[in-house]
Amino acid sequence: MIDDHSRRTISPFGRRGYYLTRSPVHLRDVVVSDALPRVHLVTPAIVDETIARHAAHGVRGVLTDAELATFDALPVERRRRDWLAGRVAAKRALRAAVRKRGQPVPDYRAIELWNDGDGAPRFIMARMPELGRHLDISLSHTADLAIAQAVLVLDS
């Protein structure tokens, strides 16, 4: 039975690909009954569409200077595509979280992502640095696909 302490998550174990299942939401030891974090699945077409919207700048219209340096340093094209899809997915998830909070949505370049020493994704938004204390970002990418989720952090 599905109770009020559940949410939809994506599970890769279905025979036909990804599907939604229900599971509890646990945020730093606090169960949130009405949290339905949005998961952003990004395909190569979505990456291309996002870059095309920034046609004058291409990838430079989506990545910060530091991200662009990391992107340019990746030697294998497939790795570059996967990494870029991950960044687009994460930025889309963060932009949606800001929109849901009723705040002005930042441009893609106003969001900078990096990995900490343990490999966990971290971010900062121009003009909204406090959001890093209120949101966590999770992302994964492989085979040209990426998935990201921005989750509200609740202090217990």
N, CA and C of each residue as an Amber inpcrd file, in Angstrom:
protein
   468
   0.8330000  -1.1740000   0.0000000   0.0000000   0.0000000   0.0000000
   0.8860000   1.2490000   0.0000000   0.4980000   2.2370000  -0.7430000
   1.2180000   3.5020000  -0.8230000   0.6530000   4.4420000   0.2430000
   1.5310000   4.9660000   1.0900000   1.0440000   5.8960000   2.1100000
   1.4510000   7.3220000   1.7600000   1.1700000   8.2440000   2.6820000
   1.4850000   9.6450000   2.4490000   2.9820000   9.9300000   2.4970000
   3.7820000   9.0050000   3.0100000   5.2200000   9.2040000   3.1340000
   5.9490000   8.5600000   1.9590000   5.5070000   8.8340000   0.7640000
   6.1380000   8.2420000  -0.4080000   6.2240000   9.2690000  -1.5160000
   7.0320000   8.9670000  -2.4970000   7.1970000   9.8370000  -3.6520000
   7.4660000   8.9730000  -4.8700000   7.4090000   9.5890000  -6.0080000
   7.7280000   8.8610000  -7.2290000   9.2240000   8.9770000  -7.4890000
   9.8340000   7.8500000  -7.8200000  11.2410000   7.8470000  -8.1950000
  11.3800000   7.0480000  -9.4810000  12.4860000   7.2180000 -10.1360000
  12.7120000   6.4700000 -11.3660000  13.5550000   5.2520000 -11.0540000
  13.1300000   4.1140000 -11.5230000  13.8480000   2.8730000 -11.3090000
  14.2790000   2.2940000 -12.6560000  15.5450000   1.8800000 -12.7890000
  16.0210000   1.3590000 -14.0700000  15.8190000  -0.1380000 -14.2400000
  15.0330000  -0.7710000 -13.3860000  14.9680000  -2.2160000 -13.4010000
  13.8380000  -2.8050000 -14.2270000  13.0280000  -2.0030000 -14.8510000
  11.9400000  -2.5220000 -15.6760000  12.4570000  -3.0950000 -16.9790000
  11.7870000  -4.0580000 -17.5100000  12.2150000  -4.6570000 -18.7730000
  12.0860000  -3.6960000 -19.9460000  11.2400000  -2.6950000 -19.8090000
  11.0260000  -1.7470000 -20.8970000  11.7150000  -0.4190000 -20.6230000
  12.7230000  -0.3980000 -19.7830000  13.4350000   0.8400000 -19.5070000
  13.0580000   1.4160000 -18.1610000  13.0860000   2.7130000 -18.0720000
  12.8520000   3.3950000 -16.8060000  11.3590000   3.5130000 -16.5250000
  10.9920000   3.3960000 -15.2670000   9.6070000   3.5690000 -14.8850000
   9.5450000   4.2020000 -13.5000000   8.4000000   4.7640000 -13.1810000
   8.2190000   5.4310000 -11.8960000   7.7390000   4.4430000 -10.8430000
   8.3360000   4.5150000  -9.6660000   7.9070000   3.7100000  -8.5280000
   7.7020000   4.6490000  -7.3440000   7.1410000   4.1540000  -6.2770000
   6.9360000   4.9640000  -5.0840000   7.9590000   4.5290000  -4.0300000
   8.5250000   5.4960000  -3.3180000   9.4610000   5.1940000  -2.2340000
   9.4420000   6.3340000  -1.2340000   9.8630000   6.0720000   0.0050000
   9.8330000   7.1350000   1.0220000  10.8400000   8.2340000   0.7230000
  10.5210000   9.4260000   1.1650000  11.4270000  10.5650000   1.0470000
  12.1180000  10.7300000   2.3910000  13.4200000  10.6330000   2.4080000
  14.1970000  10.8490000   3.6180000  15.2200000  11.9290000   3.3240000
  15.0700000  13.0670000   3.9420000  16.0000000  14.1690000   3.7600000
  16.6590000  14.4610000   5.0960000  17.8970000  14.0550000   5.2340000
  18.6390000  14.2740000   6.4790000  17.8090000  13.8510000   7.6930000
  17.3140000  12.6150000   7.6470000  16.5660000  12.0030000   8.7440000
  15.1860000  12.6150000   8.9800000  14.6660000  13.3480000   8.0350000
  13.3210000  13.9070000   8.1590000  12.4860000  13.3440000   7.0150000
  11.3590000  12.7330000   7.3190000  10.4710000  12.2130000   6.2760000
   9.5140000  13.3250000   5.8840000   9.4220000  13.5910000   4.5890000
   8.5680000  14.6610000   4.0760000   7.4470000  14.0110000   3.2830000
   6.2220000  14.2090000   3.7310000   5.1090000  13.4980000   3.1070000
   4.6800000  14.1000000   1.7760000   4.8240000  15.4040000   1.5930000
   4.3070000  16.0130000   0.3740000   5.3970000  16.3910000  -0.6140000
   6.6180000  15.9260000  -0.4040000   7.7160000  16.2550000  -1.3180000
   7.6270000  15.3780000  -2.5570000   7.5510000  15.9850000  -3.6950000
   7.5820000  15.2640000  -4.9620000   8.6750000  15.8890000  -5.8220000
   9.9380000  15.6060000  -5.5210000  11.0200000  16.1970000  -6.2990000
  10.8940000  15.8050000  -7.7640000  11.1440000  16.7490000  -8.6270000
  11.0410000  16.5090000 -10.0520000  12.3660000  15.9800000 -10.5810000
  12.3060000  14.9210000 -11.3460000  13.4820000  14.3130000 -11.9360000
  13.5720000  14.7790000 -13.3850000  14.7440000  15.2260000 -13.7890000
  14.9540000  15.7150000 -15.1500000  15.8050000  14.7200000 -15.9230000
  15.1910000  14.0860000 -16.9160000  15.8940000  13.1700000 -17.8020000
  16.2400000  13.9480000 -19.0670000  17.5140000  13.9810000 -19.4080000
  17.9720000  14.7570000 -20.5570000  18.5340000  13.8200000 -21.6180000
  17.9920000  13.9400000 -22.8060000  18.4340000  13.1510000 -23.9620000
  19.3460000  14.0140000 -24.8340000  20.0290000  13.4220000 -25.8080000
  20.8430000  14.2390000 -26.7150000  20.0260000  15.3230000 -27.4150000
  18.7630000  15.0390000 -27.7340000  17.9140000  16.0400000 -28.3960000
  17.6780000  17.2450000 -27.4910000  17.5050000  17.0110000 -26.1970000
  17.2990000  18.1200000 -25.2670000  18.5750000  18.9380000 -25.1290000
  19.7260000  18.2740000 -25.0920000  21.0060000  18.9970000 -25.0410000
  21.1400000  19.8630000 -26.2850000  20.8780000  19.2810000 -27.4570000
  20.9730000  20.0370000 -28.7060000  20.0180000  21.2290000 -28.7170000
  18.7970000  21.0210000 -28.2410000  17.7960000  22.0920000 -28.1990000
  18.2390000  23.2140000 -27.2540000  18.7920000  22.8400000 -26.1090000
  19.2550000  23.8300000 -25.1430000  20.4000000  24.6530000 -25.7310000
  21.3190000  23.9940000 -26.3910000  22.4610000  24.6930000 -27.0060000
  21.9730000  25.5650000 -28.1670000  21.0020000  25.0590000 -28.9360000
  20.4790000  25.8250000 -30.0730000  19.8100000  27.1210000 -29.6180000
  19.1890000  27.1050000 -28.4360000  18.5740000  28.3280000 -27.9100000
  19.6290000  29.3900000 -27.6050000  20.8490000  28.9720000 -27.4660000
  21.9680000  29.8820000 -27.2230000  22.8610000  29.9040000 -28.4530000
  22.2440000  29.9550000 -29.6170000  22.9370000  29.8020000 -30.8970000
  24.1100000  30.7550000 -31.0670000  23.9810000  31.9630000 -30.5730000
  25.0630000  32.9310000 -30.7370000  26.3230000  32.4880000 -29.9950000
  26.1430000  31.7300000 -28.9190000  27.2840000  31.3260000 -28.1060000
  27.5070000  29.8210000 -28.0670000  26.5410000  29.0230000 -28.4920000
  26.6780000  27.5670000 -28.4460000  26.8540000  27.0750000 -27.0240000
  27.8040000  26.1720000 -26.8260000  28.0710000  25.6120000 -25.5030000
  28.4570000  26.7150000 -24.5220000  29.0910000  27.7610000 -25.0050000
  29.4900000  28.8800000 -24.1440000  28.2690000  29.6050000 -23.5540000
  27.1090000  29.4520000 -24.1480000  25.8990000  30.0610000 -23.6210000
  25.2780000  29.2590000 -22.4870000  25.7840000  28.0390000 -22.2570000
  25.2270000  27.1520000 -21.2400000  26.2060000  26.9340000 -20.0880000
  27.4980000  26.9270000 -20.3860000  28.5220000  26.6320000 -19.3800000
  29.2230000  27.9040000 -18.9150000  29.6160000  27.9200000 -17.6380000
  30.4380000  29.0190000 -17.1280000  31.8610000  28.8350000 -17.6560000
  32.7120000  29.8150000 -17.4510000  34.0990000  29.7150000 -17.9190000
  34.8170000  28.5230000 -17.2870000  34.6190000  28.3040000 -15.9900000
  35.2610000  27.1700000 -15.3120000  34.7360000  25.8390000 -15.8590000
  33.4220000  25.7590000 -16.0880000  32.8410000  24.5320000 -16.6560000
  33.3510000  24.3080000 -18.0700000  33.4740000  25.3820000 -18.8260000
  33.9730000  25.2750000 -20.1970000  35.4040000  24.7500000 -20.2140000
  36.2240000  25.1850000 -19.2700000  37.5970000  24.6890000 -19.1810000
  37.6080000  23.1910000 -18.8980000  36.7370000  22.7330000 -18.0050000
  36.6340000  21.2990000 -17.7100000  36.1610000  20.5420000 -18.9410000
  35.1450000  21.0620000 -19.5990000  34.5910000  20.4510000 -20.8090000
  35.6670000  20.3180000 -21.8900000  36.4050000  21.3980000 -22.1180000
  37.4480000  21.3880000 -23.1500000  38.5850000  20.4310000 -22.8160000
  38.8140000  20.1670000 -21.5240000  39.9030000  19.2890000 -21.1070000
  39.5520000  17.8090000 -21.2330000  38.2820000  17.4920000 -21.4150000
  37.8900000  16.0820000 -21.5570000  38.3420000  15.5820000 -22.9270000
  39.1870000  14.5550000 -22.9850000  39.7870000  14.1520000 -24.2590000
  38.8920000  13.3030000 -25.1730000  37.8980000  12.6300000 -24.6160000
  37.0780000  11.7040000 -25.3970000  35.7130000  12.3430000 -25.6620000
  35.3060000  12.3740000 -26.9250000  34.0590000  13.0330000 -27.3210000
  32.8420000  12.4510000 -26.5970000  32.7870000  11.1420000 -26.4660000
  31.6390000  10.5270000 -25.7740000  31.5680000  11.0040000 -24.3260000
  32.7080000  11.1070000 -23.6570000  32.7560000  11.5920000 -22.2810000
  32.3070000  13.0510000 -22.2110000  32.6910000  13.8360000 -23.2130000
  32.2750000  15.2390000 -23.2700000  30.7580000  15.3440000 -23.4030000
  30.1680000  14.5100000 -24.2640000  28.7070000  14.5280000 -24.4510000
  27.9820000  14.1370000 -23.1660000  28.4620000  13.0710000 -22.5070000
  27.8380000  12.6300000 -21.2580000  27.9440000  13.7140000 -20.1850000
  29.1400000  14.3070000 -20.0650000  29.3670000  15.3430000 -19.0590000
  28.4690000  16.5520000 -19.3230000  28.3650000  16.9690000 -20.5900000
  27.5160000  18.1000000 -20.9480000  26.0470000  17.7960000 -20.6550000
  25.5970000  16.5840000 -20.9710000  24.2130000  16.1980000 -20.6720000
  23.9500000  16.2710000 -19.1710000  24.9080000  15.8580000 -18.3570000
  24.7670000  15.9430000 -16.9080000  24.6280000  17.3720000 -16.4270000
  25.4340000  18.2730000 -17.0060000  25.3610000  19.6850000 -16.6170000
  24.0370000  20.3010000 -17.0410000  23.5690000  19.9820000 -18.2320000
  22.2750000  20.5130000 -18.6950000  21.1520000  19.9910000 -17.8000000
  21.1720000  18.7010000 -17.4750000  20.1350000  18.1210000 -16.6140000
  20.1380000  18.7870000 -15.2380000  21.3140000  18.9580000 -14.6530000
  21.4110000  19.5640000 -13.3260000  20.9300000  21.0160000 -13.3410000
  21.3210000  21.7580000 -14.3590000  20.9070000  23.1600000 -14.4360000
  19.4090000  23.2780000 -14.6730000  18.8480000  22.3660000 -15.4580000
  17.3930000  22.3720000 -15.6600000  16.6770000  22.0760000 -14.3370000
  17.1940000  21.1240000 -13.5650000  16.5800000  20.7810000 -12.2770000
  16.6670000  21.9570000 -11.3030000  17.8100000  22.6060000 -11.2630000
  17.9770000  23.7570000 -10.3620000  17.1120000  24.9320000 -10.7910000
  17.0280000  25.1780000 -12.0940000  16.1710000  26.2650000 -12.5880000
  14.7080000  25.9900000 -12.2410000  14.2780000  24.7330000 -12.3550000
  12.8950000  24.3760000 -12.0150000  12.6340000  24.5700000 -10.5240000
  13.6260000  24.2290000  -9.6930000  13.4630000  24.4130000  -8.2420000
  13.3280000  25.8960000  -7.8970000  14.1030000  26.7450000  -8.5550000
  14.0200000  28.1940000  -8.3240000  12.6600000  28.7100000  -8.7890000
  12.2130000  28.2500000  -9.9560000  10.9000000  28.6500000 -10.4810000
   9.8010000  28.2470000  -9.5020000   9.9020000  27.0400000  -8.9390000
   8.8940000  26.5520000  -8.0030000   8.8680000  27.3990000  -6.7290000
  10.0030000  27.9640000  -6.3550000  10.0730000  28.8360000  -5.1780000
   9.5470000  30.2360000  -5.4840000   9.1790000  30.4960000  -6.7330000
   8.6300000  31.7900000  -7.1100000   9.6870000  32.8670000  -7.2970000
  10.9150000  32.4670000  -7.5200000  12.0010000  33.4220000  -7.7150000
  12.3410000  33.5220000  -9.1990000  12.9980000  34.6080000  -9.6050000
  13.4050000  34.7450000 -11.0090000  14.3620000  33.6190000 -11.3980000
  14.1090000  33.0120000 -12.5290000  14.9100000  31.8750000 -12.9810000
  16.2240000  32.3760000 -13.5810000  17.3460000  31.8780000 -13.0640000
  18.6380000  32.3280000 -13.5810000  18.9430000  31.7170000 -14.9440000
  19.7930000  32.3920000 -15.6850000  20.2930000  31.8760000 -16.9440000
  21.1930000  30.6710000 -16.6550000  21.3890000  29.8170000 -17.6400000
  22.2470000  28.6480000 -17.4680000  23.6460000  29.0470000 -16.9970000
  24.1930000  30.1240000 -17.5560000  25.5520000  30.5440000 -17.1810000
  25.6250000  31.1100000 -15.7670000  24.5090000  31.4390000 -15.1670000
  24.5000000  31.9510000 -13.7970000  24.5910000  30.8280000 -12.7670000
  24.5500000  29.5870000 -13.2330000  24.6460000  28.4140000 -12.3590000
  25.9690000  27.7160000 -12.6660000  26.8000000  27.5840000 -11.6620000
  28.0740000  26.8800000 -11.8510000  28.0730000  25.6100000 -11.0230000
  28.4020000  24.5110000 -11.6830000  28.4630000  23.1990000 -11.0360000
  29.9080000  22.7140000 -11.0050000  30.2500000  22.0030000  -9.9510000
  31.5610000  21.3610000  -9.8550000  31.3920000  20.1550000  -8.9400000
  32.4190000  19.3390000  -8.8580000  32.3980000  18.1720000  -7.9830000
  33.3320000  18.4210000  -6.8080000  32.8550000  18.0620000  -5.6080000
  33.7180000  18.2190000  -4.4380000  34.7520000  17.0940000  -4.4150000
  35.5390000  17.0350000  -3.3590000  36.6090000  16.0450000  -3.2560000
  36.1280000  14.6080000  -3.3030000  34.8760000  14.3660000  -2.9040000
  34.3080000  13.0200000  -2.9430000  33.5710000  12.7350000  -4.2470000
  33.5380000  13.7050000  -5.1540000  32.8580000  13.5310000  -6.4280000
  31.4090000  13.9620000  -6.4310000  30.9000000  14.4200000  -5.2940000
  29.4990000  14.8550000  -5.2210000  29.3370000  16.1960000  -5.9330000
  28.2480000  16.3590000  -6.6770000  28.0340000  17.6320000  -7.3710000
  27.6810000  18.7530000  -6.3950000  28.2260000  19.9120000  -6.6370000
  27.9450000  21.1190000  -5.8660000  27.6190000  22.2300000  -6.8540000
  26.9630000  23.2860000  -6.3680000  26.6050000  24.3720000  -7.2740000
  26.5820000  25.6930000  -6.5370000  26.6310000  26.7550000  -7.3060000
  26.3950000  28.1060000  -6.8130000  25.6450000  28.8450000  -7.9100000
  24.7150000  29.6970000  -7.4970000  23.9660000  30.5210000  -8.4450000
  24.3150000  31.9800000  -8.2080000  24.5990000  32.6780000  -9.2840000
  24.8580000  34.1110000  -9.1840000  23.6290000  34.7850000  -8.5890000
  23.8420000  35.7210000  -7.6990000  22.7940000  36.4930000  -7.0310000
  21.9030000  35.6610000  -6.1090000  22.1480000  34.3520000  -5.9660000
  21.3770000  33.5100000  -5.0490000  22.2810000  32.4820000  -4.3630000
  23.3980000  32.8950000  -3.7700000  24.3210000  31.9160000  -3.1890000
  23.7210000  31.1290000  -2.0200000  22.6970000  31.6580000  -1.3650000
  22.0850000  30.9740000  -0.2260000  21.3640000  29.6900000  -0.6260000
  21.0270000  29.5290000  -1.8950000  20.3070000  28.3240000  -2.3210000
  21.1250000  27.0620000  -2.1150000  22.4420000  27.1800000  -2.1190000
  23.2860000  26.0220000  -1.8680000  23.0630000  25.4140000  -0.4920000
  22.5520000  26.2020000   0.4420000  22.2380000  25.6900000   1.7800000
  20.8460000  25.0640000   1.8330000  20.0150000  25.3330000   0.8420000
  18.6330000  24.8640000   0.8670000  18.3190000  23.7740000  -0.1590000
  19.1950000  23.5920000  -1.1210000  18.9700000  22.5850000  -2.1610000
  20.1900000  21.6850000  -2.3050000  19.9540000  20.4250000  -2.5360000
  21.0020000  19.4840000  -2.9350000  20.7290000  19.0910000  -4.3700000
  21.7790000  18.8020000  -5.0930000  21.6250000  18.3570000  -6.4830000
  22.2300000  16.9650000  -6.6140000  21.5490000  16.1150000  -7.3220000
  22.0470000  14.7790000  -7.6050000  21.9700000  14.5890000  -9.1050000
  23.0200000  14.0200000  -9.6910000  22.9800000  13.7830000 -11.1350000
  23.7580000  12.5450000 -11.4960000  23.4040000  11.9960000 -12.6270000
  24.1010000  10.8430000 -13.1830000  24.0130000  10.9450000 -14.6990000
  25.0370000  10.4460000 -15.3710000  25.0190000  10.4720000 -16.8300000
  25.7610000   9.2740000 -17.3910000  25.2550000   8.7760000 -18.5070000
  25.8710000   7.6600000 -19.2170000  25.2180000   7.5140000 -20.5820000
  25.9640000   7.0610000 -21.5500000  25.4370000   6.7580000 -22.8830000
  24.5710000   7.8820000 -23.4390000  25.0560000   9.1160000 -23.3590000
  24.3750000  10.3010000 -23.8810000  23.1390000  10.7210000 -23.0950000
  22.7700000  10.0010000 -22.0590000  21.6140000  10.3550000 -21.2480000
  22.0820000  10.8730000 -19.9010000  21.2920000  11.7470000 -19.3190000
  21.5980000  12.2470000 -17.9800000  20.3050000  12.4130000 -17.2110000
  20.4180000  12.3060000 -15.9090000  19.2700000  12.4850000 -15.0340000
  19.7480000  13.3250000 -13.8430000  18.9140000  14.2640000 -13.4210000
  19.2650000  15.1240000 -12.2900000  18.0260000  15.4320000 -11.4850000
  18.2650000  15.7340000 -10.2100000  17.1780000  16.0620000  -9.3090000
  17.6880000  17.0770000  -8.2870000  16.9710000  18.1590000  -8.1140000
  17.2480000  19.1320000  -7.0660000  16.2700000  18.8550000  -5.9330000
  16.7920000  18.6990000  -4.7230000  15.9720000  18.3080000  -3.5860000
  16.1210000  19.3440000  -2.4790000  15.0060000  19.7550000  -1.9030000
  15.0100000  20.6780000  -0.7820000  15.6610000  20.0200000   0.4270000
  16.5860000  20.7360000   1.0610000  17.2790000  20.2440000   2.2440000
  16.5620000  20.7860000   3.4750000  16.1610000  19.9130000   4.3640000
  15.5110000  20.3090000   5.6040000  16.4590000  20.0140000   6.7540000
  16.6990000  20.9860000   7.5900000  17.5250000  20.7610000   8.7680000
  16.6550000  20.1090000   9.8430000  17.2060000  19.0860000  10.4820000
  16.4300000  18.3950000  11.5220000  16.6510000  19.0010000  12.8860000
